[in-house]
Amino acid sequence: MDERIDRLVTLAEQQHATVVAQGEQIALLTQHIGLLTQSVVLLLGEEAGAPVADPDGEAATKRTDLDGVEY
Protein backbone atom coordinates (compact mmCIF):
# COMPACT_ATOMS: atom_id res chain seq x y z
CA MET A 1 0.00 0.00 0.00
CA ASP A 2 2.83 2.41 0.86
CA GLU A 3 4.46 1.76 -2.50
CA ARG A 4 1.32 2.89 -4.32
CA ILE A 5 1.10 6.06 -2.26
CA ASP A 6 4.78 6.81 -2.86
CA ARG A 7 4.25 6.23 -6.56
CA LEU A 8 1.23 8.56 -6.63
CA VAL A 9 3.16 11.26 -4.77
CA THR A 10 6.05 10.92 -7.22
CA LEU A 11 3.70 11.21 -10.18
CA ALA A 12 2.03 14.27 -8.65
CA GLU A 13 5.42 15.92 -8.11
CA GLN A 14 6.41 15.20 -11.72
CA GLN A 15 3.15 16.65 -12.99
CA HIS A 16 3.65 19.75 -10.86
CA ALA A 17 7.17 20.22 -12.24
CA THR A 18 5.79 19.89 -15.79
CA VAL A 19 3.09 22.50 -15.14
CA VAL A 20 5.66 24.90 -13.67
CA ALA A 21 7.94 24.47 -16.70
CA GLN A 22 5.01 25.07 -19.06
CA GLY A 23 4.10 28.23 -17.15
CA GLU A 24 7.64 29.53 -17.56
CA GLN A 25 7.53 28.78 -21.30
CA ILE A 26 4.19 30.57 -21.66
CA ALA A 27 5.60 33.62 -19.85
CA LEU A 28 8.63 33.70 -22.15
CA LEU A 29 6.49 33.34 -25.27
CA THR A 30 4.19 36.11 -24.05
CA GLN A 31 7.18 38.41 -23.59
CA HIS A 32 8.43 37.63 -27.11
CA ILE A 33 5.00 38.27 -28.61
CA GLY A 34 4.85 41.62 -26.80
CA LEU A 35 8.24 42.66 -28.14
CA LEU A 36 7.32 41.58 -31.67
CA THR A 37 4.06 43.51 -31.44
CA GLN A 38 5.91 46.60 -30.26
CA SER A 39 8.36 46.30 -33.18
CA VAL A 40 5.55 45.99 -35.71
CA VAL A 41 3.76 49.01 -34.26
CA LEU A 42 6.94 51.09 -34.48
CA LEU A 43 7.52 50.01 -38.08
CA LEU A 44 3.94 50.75 -39.07
CA GLY A 45 4.15 54.14 -37.36
CA GLU A 46 7.26 55.02 -39.34
CA GLU A 47 5.66 53.82 -42.57
CA ALA A 48 2.62 56.01 -41.88
CA GLY A 49 4.86 59.03 -41.29
CA ALA A 50 4.40 59.27 -37.55
CA PRO A 51 7.58 60.46 -35.81
CA VAL A 52 9.06 57.91 -33.48
CA ALA A 53 11.13 59.15 -30.55
CA ASP A 54 14.62 57.76 -30.25
CA PRO A 55 15.16 55.86 -27.01
CA ASP A 56 18.32 57.80 -26.16
CA GLY A 57 16.46 61.13 -26.41
CA GLU A 58 18.64 62.64 -29.13
CA ALA A 59 17.17 65.10 -31.60
CA ALA A 60 15.16 63.51 -34.36
CA THR A 61 17.03 62.93 -37.59
CA LYS A 62 15.51 62.89 -41.05
CA ARG A 63 13.80 59.60 -41.62
CA THR A 64 12.58 57.81 -44.68
CA ASP A 65 9.77 55.35 -45.03
CA LEU A 66 10.12 51.98 -46.72
CA ASP A 67 9.72 53.66 -50.15
CA GLY A 68 12.56 56.10 -49.46
CA VAL A 69 10.30 59.14 -49.02
CA GLU A 70 11.47 61.53 -46.29
CA TYR A 71 9.05 62.56 -43.58
Secondary structure, DSSP 8 states (H G I E B T S, - for coil): -HHHHHHHHHHHHHHHHHHHHHHHHHHHHHHHHHHHHHHHHHHHHHHTT-----TT-------B-TTS-B-
